[in-house]
């Protein structure tokens, strides 16, 4: 693509979607264990504010058709299968309290990494098998 203009700059990721089999079970985990409060939810999905982004939980198979919005516009179909990965940012001093919190809720920590620049990552699963991570600063050049 010689001569093509570079893409305009992107900002932060505004939302991330996960697909779950049982929304009530997923909500119990994300609200009861992780302490998130939904800003919008119905029988098809739940939306949680996390830092400067939104975590969306969709019931697998319910977003496979386009959704016409009552105020205009259409959301194209989407869906997903398989175990996905995402990470939450936590302060370094909150890593041990998170470890204790997850353990107190019988959430198995499947992996732990001490990264070369001092960041620590703890890995665990949500009820649908998605791999969640909590990571302290220093993991990436931009975090």
BELNORNOR-V414148 format. One record per pair of residues at least 4 apart in sequence whose ideal C-beta (glycine too) atoms are under 8 Angstrom apart, sorted by the first residue. I is the first residue (numbers start at 1). GAP is how many residues later the second one is. D is the distance in whole Angstrom. If there is no record, write none. Layout:
i:gap:d
I:GAP:D
I:GAP:D
This chain:
i:gap:d
12:40:6
12:41:7
13:40:6
14:39:6
14:40:7
15:32:8
15:38:6
15:39:4
15:40:7
15:41:6
16:37:7
16:38:8
16:39:6
16:40:7
16:70:6
17:39:4
17:40:8
17:41:6
17:61:7
17:63:8
18:37:7
18:38:7
18:39:5
18:40:7
18:62:8
18:66:6
18:68:7
18:108:8
18:110:7
18:112:6
19:38:8
19:39:5
19:40:8
19:41:4
19:44:8
19:60:6
19:61:4
19:62:7
19:65:8
19:109:8
20:5:8
20:6:4
20:37:5
20:38:7
20:39:6
20:40:6
20:106:8
20:107:8
20:108:5
21:4:8
21:38:8
21:39:6
21:107:6
22:4:6
22:105:7
22:106:8
23:4:6
23:20:7
23:21:8
23:22:7
23:23:7
23:34:7
23:36:5
24:4:6
25:4:7
25:102:5
26:4:6
26:20:8
26:31:5
26:100:7
26:101:6
26:102:6
27:4:5
27:11:7
27:14:7
27:19:6
27:30:7
28:4:5
28:5:8
28:99:8
29:4:5
29:5:7
29:97:6
29:98:5
30:4:5
30:6:5
30:16:7
30:18:6
30:25:7
30:27:7
30:96:7
31:4:7
31:5:6
31:6:7
31:7:7
32:73:8
33:68:8
33:69:7
33:72:5
33:74:6
34:54:8
36:12:4
36:13:8
36:14:7
36:19:7
37:11:7
37:12:8
38:8:5
38:9:6
38:10:6
39:8:5
39:9:7
39:10:6
39:15:8
40:6:7
40:7:4
41:4:7
41:5:4
41:6:7
43:16:8
44:14:7
44:15:6
44:18:5
44:19:7
45:11:6
45:12:6
45:13:5
45:14:7
45:17:8
45:18:8
46:10:7
46:11:5
47:7:5
47:8:7
47:9:5
47:10:8
48:6:7
48:7:5
48:8:8
48:9:8
49:4:8
49:5:6
50:4:7
50:5:5
50:38:7
51:37:8
51:38:6
55:31:8
58:4:6
58:5:5
58:20:8
58:21:8
60:19:7
60:20:7
60:21:7
61:18:6
63:4:7
63:12:8
63:14:6
63:15:5
63:16:5
64:13:5
64:14:8
64:15:5
65:12:5
66:8:5
66:9:7
66:10:6
66:11:5
67:7:7
67:8:4
68:5:8
68:6:5
69:4:5
69:5:7
69:6:7
80:4:7
83:42:8
83:45:8
83:46:4
83:47:6
83:48:6
84:46:5
84:47:7
85:45:7
85:46:4
85:47:8
85:48:7
86:44:7
86:45:8
86:46:6
86:47:7
87:34:7
87:45:7
87:46:4
87:47:7
87:48:5
87:52:8
88:44:7
88:45:7
88:46:5
88:47:7
89:45:8
89:46:6
89:47:8
89:48:7
89:54:7
90:4:5
90:5:6
90:8:6
90:44:5
90:45:7
90:46:6
91:4:8
91:45:7
91:46:8
92:26:8
92:28:7
92:44:4
92:45:6
94:4:6
94:42:8
95:4:7
95:25:5
95:27:7
95:39:7
95:41:5
96:4:6
97:4:6
98:4:6
98:24:7
98:36:5
99:4:6
99:10:7
99:23:6
100:4:6
101:4:7
102:5:4
102:7:6
102:20:7
102:22:6
103:4:7
103:6:7
107:17:5
107:18:8
108:16:6
108:17:7
109:13:5
109:14:7
109:15:5
110:13:5
110:14:6
110:15:7
110:21:8
111:10:8
111:11:8
111:12:4
112:8:7
112:9:7
112:10:6
112:11:7
113:7:7
113:8:5
113:10:8
114:4:8
114:5:8
114:6:6
115:4:4
115:5:7
115:6:7
115:23:6
115:24:6
117:21:4
117:22:8
118:18:8
118:20:5
119:16:6
119:17:5
119:18:6
119:19:4
119:20:4
120:15:7
120:16:5
121:12:5
121:13:7
121:14:5
121:15:8
121:18:7
122:11:7
122:12:5
122:13:8
123:8:6
123:9:7
123:10:5
124:7:8
124:8:5
124:9:8
125:4:6
125:5:7
125:6:6
125:7:7
126:4:5
126:6:6
135:4:5
135:8:7
137:6:6
138:5:8
139:4:5
